[in-house]
Amino acid sequence: MKLRARINAMCKSCTYDPLDRGTCAQQIACCTVKSCPLHPVRPITTNEIPSELIRGWNIDPLELDEKVRGLVVPRLNYQVEPQNGALLGSETILIGGDNEK
């Protein structure tokens, strides 16, 4: 078995739950376990990922890789706070330099 096939099989056995929502590829792409040594090389789908899945899995979109965030539809809009560079969701309002929602 080739290395890519082994990585794919390991990610599937770790992440995929056939009883949960979303496809195997969507579940693996949305993995947020960054301490896993395979996380940077896990298979990532090229298909769109509905934002309802992200919400259903209780995943903060900022936990997703930039590449995966780009697959989420409808598109998630983020802005960078000029003072410290922290990513903010589009629903965040800046008032007087303080973050208030």
C-alpha positions in Angstrom: 0.0 0.0 0.0 1.4 3.4 -1.0 1.9 6.2 1.5 -1.0 8.3 0.3 -3.4 5.4 0.6 -2.1 4.7 4.1 -2.6 8.3 5.2 -6.1 8.4 3.7 -7.0 5.1 5.4 -5.7 6.4 8.8 -7.6 9.7 8.5 -10.7 7.8 7.6 -10.4 5.4 10.5 -9.8 8.3 12.9 -12.3 10.9 11.7 -15.1 9.4 9.7 -18.4 8.6 11.4 -20.9 7.1 8.9 -23.7 8.0 11.3 -22.8 11.7 11.4 -23.7 14.2 8.8 -21.4 14.9 5.8 -19.3 12.7 3.6 -16.1 11.1 4.6 -14.1 13.6 2.6 -16.0 16.5 4.2 -15.4 15.1 7.7 -11.7 14.6 7.1 -11.2 18.0 5.5 -12.8 19.7 8.6 -10.6 17.8 11.1 -9.3 20.3 13.6 -6.8 18.1 15.5 -3.8 20.1 14.6 -1.6 18.1 17.1 -1.9 15.1 14.8 1.2 14.6 12.7 -0.9 13.7 9.7 -3.1 16.9 9.9 -1.0 18.9 7.4 -1.1 16.1 4.8 -4.7 14.8 5.4 -6.8 14.5 2.3 -8.8 17.6 1.6 -11.7 17.6 -0.8 -12.1 20.1 -3.6 -15.9 20.1 -3.3 -17.8 22.7 -1.5 -18.6 22.2 2.2 -22.0 23.6 3.3 -21.7 25.9 6.3 -24.6 24.0 7.9 -22.2 21.1 8.4 -19.6 23.3 10.2 -22.4 24.6 12.5 -23.7 21.1 13.0 -20.3 19.9 14.1 -19.9 22.9 16.4 -16.7 23.9 14.7 -15.5 27.5 14.9 -14.7 28.4 11.2 -11.5 30.0 12.4 -10.3 26.6 13.5 -10.3 25.4 9.9 -7.3 25.7 7.6 -7.5 28.6 5.2 -7.9 26.2 2.3 -10.8 24.5 3.9 -12.4 27.8 4.9 -12.4 28.7 1.2 -14.5 25.6 0.5 -17.3 26.5 2.9 -20.4 27.9 1.3 -21.9 30.3 1.6 -18.5 32.0 1.7 -17.4 33.1 5.2 -16.2 36.7 5.3 -13.5 37.6 7.8 -11.7 40.8 8.5 -8.4 41.5 10.2 -8.4 43.7 13.3 -5.8 46.4 12.6 -4.5 46.5 16.2 -3.4 42.9 16.7 -4.1 41.1 13.5 -6.6 38.7 15.0 -9.2 37.2 12.6 -12.7 38.3 13.3 -15.9 36.9 11.9 -18.0 39.2 9.8 -20.6 39.4 12.6 -18.1 41.1 14.9 -18.5 44.8 15.3 -15.6 47.0 16.4 -16.7 49.8 18.7 -14.1 52.2 20.1 -11.3 49.6 19.6 -13.0 47.0 21.8 -14.5 43.9 20.4 -18.2 43.7 21.1 -20.7 41.3 19.6 
